[in-house]
Amino acid sequence: MKILVTGAAGFIGYHLILNLVKNKDNQVVGIDNLNTYYDVNLKYSRLADCGIAENAVVKNSLIKSTVFDNYHFQQTDIIDYDVLDEFFKTQQFDYVLNMAAQAGVRYSIENPRTYVQTNLVGFNNLLECCRNYKIKHLLYASSSSVYGMNAKVPFSEDDKVDHPVSLYAATKKSNELMAHVYSNLFQLPTSGLRFFTVYGPSGRPDMSPMLFADAISAGRAIKVFNHGDMLRDFTYVDDIVEGVVRLIEKAPDASTERPYYRVFNLGNSQPVALMDFIKIMEQALGKEAKLDMLPMQPGDVKVTYADTTKLQELTNYKPSTSLKDGIAKFITWYNSYHSA
């Protein structure tokens, strides 16, 4: 089968590609706009691991991997509809995994227009292309942030998600609504993937594992919001990827509760107190953290906690990597990356 992965130089997209190319029956194509929201060198490092050299990248030109025979990459932005439409027409994909998005809760407060362009306009472009070129199943990254300040835990896909507390969360909820419309009107099979606090090797620099590792290693104080009174359902990236891959060929159809439409929680279902997370980071780094205790930040939520029953029932899969093991793998990568 032929699979398009958008956001291919991003954290989750990169790990998805490494998983998908192991199956030689898959023909995998990745696209990414390589924006500068965070250090683009990390994105080029991920591309290099997939056999795409930085000096070979030419905008809107397809490149064959030097490492994997069944992988190609193209620098393309999903907000450019004409280019995207021609790309779909030429490539004839079977499945689309949309990991392209402007990420980050706090950044959405400072730069809302960026989120509207990528997460709304870009997503609509993908929906149109998936509809026009008869994609068998569109799976797209949503987020646990859609649950906002919901008090009931664990969060279930059946809970109401009408009160997001950041523009980022609002765009993810909008993606689910937009997908529902296309599923309903055009019988386009779509699955929204509500990811819960994903971490692991090659993780994003704006997320807590990287921020904390950088600060602890340099002897700087780490910012601890809500004075440490927070719970996060940290989920190791390989567990997230395995869940996504198992869902690819399980497209919703006319018989599903909402025809052709589903959403899933992908989380570890074991929320960890922020202070316990910091202790595990200290142990992995062999160094004590300095703490800067701060109040809750705008757009943040106190608790994330996934009910993954629906994912388990459909795929017989449940994430299993412990936080201690996952952080150890992350720190091994972190030390290697920063010593290179």
C-alpha positions as CSV (number, residue, x, y, z in Angstrom):
1,M,0.0,0.0,0.0
2,K,1.1,3.6,-0.6
3,I,1.1,5.9,2.4
4,L,1.5,9.6,2.7
5,V,2.9,10.9,6.0
6,T,2.7,14.7,6.4
7,G,4.9,16.3,9.0
8,A,7.6,13.8,8.0
9,A,10.4,15.7,9.6
10,G,8.5,16.2,12.8
11,F,8.8,14.2,16.0
12,I,5.9,11.7,15.5
13,G,6.0,11.7,11.7
14,Y,9.7,10.7,11.8
15,H,9.1,7.8,14.1
16,L,6.1,6.7,12.0
17,I,8.2,6.6,8.9
18,L,10.9,4.5,10.6
19,N,8.2,2.0,11.5
20,L,6.4,2.0,8.2
21,V,9.4,1.4,6.0
22,K,10.3,-1.8,7.8
23,N,7.4,-3.4,5.9
24,K,8.7,-3.7,2.4
25,D,5.1,-3.9,1.1
26,N,4.7,-0.3,2.1
27,Q,5.6,2.5,-0.3
28,V,6.0,5.6,2.0
29,V,6.1,9.2,1.0
30,G,6.8,12.0,3.5
31,I,6.2,15.7,3.2
32,D,7.1,18.6,5.5
33,N,7.5,22.3,5.1
34,L,10.6,22.4,7.3
35,N,9.5,25.5,9.2
36,T,11.6,27.2,11.8
37,Y,9.2,26.9,14.8
38,Y,12.1,25.1,16.5
39,D,15.7,24.3,15.5
40,V,15.5,23.1,11.9
41,N,18.8,21.2,12.4
42,L,16.8,18.7,14.5
43,K,14.4,18.2,11.6
44,Y,17.3,17.7,9.1
45,S,18.8,15.2,11.5
46,R,15.6,13.2,11.4
47,L,15.5,13.4,7.6
48,A,19.1,12.2,7.5
49,D,18.2,9.1,9.6
50,C,15.7,8.4,6.9
51,G,18.2,8.7,4.1
52,I,17.4,12.3,3.0
53,A,20.4,14.6,3.0
54,E,19.9,18.3,3.7
55,N,21.7,19.4,0.6
56,A,19.4,17.2,-1.6
57,V,16.2,18.9,-0.4
58,V,14.6,21.0,-3.1
59,K,11.2,22.6,-2.5
60,N,8.4,20.6,-4.2
61,S,10.8,18.1,-5.7
62,L,10.5,14.4,-4.7
63,I,13.7,12.8,-3.4
64,K,14.4,9.1,-3.0
65,S,15.9,7.9,0.3
66,T,19.5,6.6,0.2
67,V,18.7,4.3,3.1
68,F,15.2,2.9,2.5
69,D,14.2,1.8,-1.0
70,N,10.5,2.3,-0.2
71,Y,10.8,5.9,1.1
72,H,10.6,9.3,-0.7
73,F,10.5,12.8,0.7
74,Q,9.3,16.1,-0.6
75,Q,9.5,19.6,1.0
76,T,5.9,20.8,0.5
77,D,3.6,22.9,2.6
78,I,0.0,21.7,3.1
79,I,-1.3,25.3,2.9
80,D,-0.3,25.4,-0.8
81,Y,-3.4,23.7,-2.3
82,D,-2.4,23.7,-6.0
83,V,0.9,21.9,-5.2
84,L,-0.8,19.5,-2.9
85,D,-3.6,18.7,-5.4
86,E,-1.1,18.0,-8.1
87,F,1.0,15.9,-5.7
88,F,-2.0,13.7,-4.8
89,K,-3.0,13.4,-8.5
90,T,0.5,12.2,-9.4
91,Q,1.2,9.9,-6.4
92,Q,-2.2,8.1,-6.0
93,F,-2.0,7.4,-2.3
94,D,-4.0,4.7,-0.5
95,Y,-3.7,6.1,3.0
96,V,-2.8,9.5,4.5
97,L,-1.4,10.0,8.0
98,N,-1.5,13.7,8.8
99,M,1.0,14.6,11.5
100,A,1.6,18.1,10.0
101,A,0.5,20.8,12.4
102,Q,1.6,24.0,14.1
103,A,2.2,22.5,17.6
104,G,2.5,24.1,21.0
105,V,-0.1,25.4,23.4
106,R,1.7,28.6,24.6
107,Y,2.9,29.5,21.1
108,S,-0.7,29.6,19.9
109,I,-1.4,32.5,22.3
110,E,1.4,34.5,20.8
111,N,1.0,33.6,17.1
112,P,-2.6,32.6,16.4
113,R,-2.5,33.3,12.6
114,T,0.1,30.5,12.2
115,Y,-2.3,28.0,13.7
116,V,-5.2,29.1,11.6
117,Q,-3.2,28.7,8.4
118,T,-1.6,25.3,9.1
119,N,-4.1,23.6,11.3
120,L,-7.3,24.9,9.7
121,V,-6.5,25.9,6.1
122,G,-3.9,23.2,5.6
123,F,-6.1,20.6,7.1
124,N,-9.0,21.5,4.8
125,N,-6.7,21.3,1.8
126,L,-5.8,17.7,2.9
127,L,-9.5,16.8,3.4
128,E,-10.3,18.1,-0.2
129,C,-7.4,16.1,-1.7
130,C,-8.4,13.0,0.3
131,R,-12.0,13.3,-1.0
132,N,-11.1,14.0,-4.6
133,Y,-8.5,11.2,-4.8
134,K,-10.5,8.5,-3.0
135,I,-8.2,8.0,0.0
136,K,-9.1,4.8,1.8
137,H,-8.5,6.2,5.3
138,L,-7.3,9.5,6.6
139,L,-5.8,9.4,10.1
140,Y,-4.9,12.7,11.6
141,A,-3.2,14.0,14.7
142,S,-5.6,15.5,17.2
143,S,-4.7,16.1,20.9
144,S,-5.6,15.5,24.5
145,S,-5.8,19.3,24.7
146,V,-9.3,19.1,23.3
147,Y,-10.5,17.9,26.7
148,G,-9.7,21.3,28.2
149,M,-10.6,21.6,31.8
150,N,-12.8,18.5,32.0
151,A,-13.0,17.4,35.6
152,K,-14.0,13.8,34.9
153,V,-11.0,11.4,34.5
154,P,-9.9,9.4,32.7
155,F,-10.9,11.2,29.6
156,S,-13.1,9.2,27.3
157,E,-13.8,9.9,23.6
158,D,-17.5,10.1,24.5
159,D,-16.9,13.1,26.8
160,K,-17.9,16.6,25.7
161,V,-15.0,18.7,24.4
162,D,-16.7,22.0,24.0
163,H,-14.4,24.2,26.2
164,P,-10.8,24.3,24.9
165,V,-8.5,26.6,26.8
166,S,-6.0,27.4,24.0
167,L,-6.2,28.2,20.3
168,Y,-4.1,25.1,19.6
169,A,-6.8,23.0,21.3
170,A,-9.5,24.8,19.4
171,T,-7.8,24.1,16.1
172,K,-7.6,20.4,17.0
173,K,-11.3,20.3,17.9
174,S,-12.0,22.1,14.7
175,N,-10.1,19.4,12.8
176,E,-12.4,16.7,14.3
177,L,-15.5,18.7,13.3
178,M,-14.2,19.3,9.8
179,A,-13.3,15.6,9.4
180,H,-16.8,14.7,10.6
181,V,-18.4,16.8,7.9
182,Y,-16.3,15.2,5.2
183,S,-17.0,11.7,6.6
184,N,-20.7,12.5,6.6
185,L,-21.1,14.2,3.3
186,F,-18.5,12.3,1.2
187,Q,-18.1,9.0,3.0
188,L,-14.4,9.8,3.5
189,P,-13.2,7.4,6.3
190,T,-11.4,9.5,8.9
191,S,-9.9,8.7,12.4
192,G,-8.8,11.5,14.8
193,L,-5.9,10.5,17.1
194,R,-5.9,12.3,20.4
195,F,-2.3,12.0,21.5
196,F,-1.4,12.3,25.2
197,T,1.9,14.0,26.1
198,V,4.2,12.1,23.6
199,Y,7.9,11.9,24.5
200,G,11.0,10.0,23.4
201,P,14.2,10.2,21.3
202,S,14.3,13.2,18.9
203,G,11.5,14.8,20.8
204,R,10.5,18.5,20.3
205,P,12.7,21.1,22.0
206,D,9.6,23.0,23.3
207,M,8.3,20.0,25.3
208,S,9.1,19.3,28.9
209,P,11.6,16.3,28.5
210,M,13.9,18.4,26.3
211,L,13.4,21.6,28.3
212,F,14.1,19.8,31.6
213,A,17.1,17.9,30.2
214,D,18.6,21.1,28.8
215,A,18.1,23.0,32.1
216,I,19.3,20.2,34.4
217,S,22.4,19.5,32.3
218,A,23.3,23.2,32.3
219,G,22.6,23.7,36.0
220,R,19.7,26.1,35.2
221,A,16.4,26.1,37.1
222,I,13.5,24.4,35.4
223,K,10.2,26.1,35.3
224,V,7.7,24.1,37.3
225,F,4.1,25.4,36.6
226,N,1.2,25.2,39.0
227,H,3.9,24.7,41.7
228,G,4.3,21.1,40.5
229,D,0.6,20.2,41.1
230,M,0.0,18.6,37.7
231,L,-0.6,15.1,36.3
232,R,0.5,14.1,32.8
233,D,-0.2,10.9,30.9
234,F,3.3,10.6,29.4
235,T,3.2,8.3,26.4
236,Y,6.4,6.9,24.8
237,V,6.6,7.6,21.1
238,D,7.0,4.0,19.9
239,D,3.8,3.1,21.7
240,I,2.0,6.0,19.9
241,V,3.4,4.9,16.6
242,E,2.3,1.2,17.1
243,G,-1.2,2.4,17.9
244,V,-1.4,4.5,14.7
245,V,0.0,1.8,12.5
246,R,-2.5,-0.8,13.8
247,L,-5.3,1.6,12.9
248,I,-4.3,2.3,9.3
249,E,-6.3,-0.6,7.7
250,K,-9.1,-0.4,10.3
251,A,-11.0,2.4,8.5
252,P,-14.5,3.3,9.8
253,D,-17.3,2.5,7.4
254,A,-21.1,2.8,7.1
255,S,-21.6,0.5,10.1
256,T,-19.7,2.6,12.7
257,E,-21.6,4.6,15.3
258,R,-20.9,7.7,13.3
259,P,-20.5,6.5,9.7
260,Y,-17.0,6.7,8.3
261,Y,-15.8,8.7,11.4
262,R,-14.0,7.9,14.6
263,V,-11.7,9.4,17.2
264,F,-9.3,7.6,19.5
265,N,-7.3,8.3,22.6
266,L,-3.7,7.3,22.3
267,G,-2.2,7.5,25.8
268,N,-0.4,5.4,28.4
269,S,-3.4,5.5,30.8
270,Q,-1.0,6.0,33.8
271,P,-0.8,9.7,34.6
272,V,2.4,10.7,36.5
273,A,2.8,13.6,38.9
274,L,5.0,16.3,37.5
275,M,7.3,16.2,40.5
276,D,7.7,12.4,40.1
277,F,8.6,13.0,36.4
278,I,11.3,15.4,37.5
279,K,12.8,12.9,39.9
280,I,13.0,10.3,37.1
281,M,14.7,12.9,34.9
282,E,17.2,13.6,37.7
283,Q,18.0,9.9,38.1
284,A,18.5,9.4,34.4
285,L,20.8,12.4,34.1
286,G,22.6,11.8,37.4
287,K,22.1,15.4,38.4
288,E,19.7,17.3,40.8
289,A,17.3,19.8,39.3
290,K,17.0,23.4,40.4
291,L,13.3,24.3,40.6
292,D,11.6,27.6,39.7
293,M,8.1,27.1,41.1
294,L,5.5,29.1,39.1
295,P,1.7,29.5,38.8
296,M,-0.4,27.8,36.2
297,Q,0.2,29.3,32.7
298,P,-2.6,30.4,30.3
299,G,-3.7,27.5,28.1
300,D,-2.4,24.8,30.4
301,V,-4.5,22.1,32.0
302,K,-3.9,20.4,35.4
303,V,-4.5,16.8,34.4
304,T,-4.3,14.6,31.3
305,Y,-5.4,11.0,31.6
306,A,-6.5,8.7,28.7
307,D,-9.1,6.1,28.6
308,T,-7.9,3.9,25.8
309,T,-10.6,1.2,25.9
310,K,-11.7,1.9,22.3
311,L,-8.2,1.5,20.9
312,Q,-7.7,-1.7,22.8
313,E,-11.0,-3.2,21.7
314,L,-10.3,-2.5,18.0
315,T,-6.6,-3.2,17.8
316,N,-5.9,-5.4,20.9
317,Y,-3.1,-2.9,21.7
318,K,-2.2,-1.0,24.8
319,P,0.9,1.2,25.3
320,S,3.3,-0.6,27.7
321,T,6.6,1.4,28.0
322,S,7.1,2.6,31.6
323,L,8.1,6.2,32.1
324,K,11.4,5.1,33.7
325,D,12.3,3.0,30.6
326,G,11.1,5.7,28.2
327,I,13.1,8.5,29.9
328,A,16.2,6.3,29.9
329,K,15.9,5.8,26.2
330,F,15.3,9.6,25.7
331,I,18.3,10.5,27.7
332,T,20.5,8.1,25.8
333,W,19.5,9.8,22.6
334,Y,19.8,13.2,24.2
335,N,23.4,12.6,25.3
336,S,24.3,11.2,21.9
337,Y,22.7,14.0,19.9
338,H,24.4,16.7,22.0
339,S,27.8,15.1,21.8
340,A,27.7,14.7,18.0
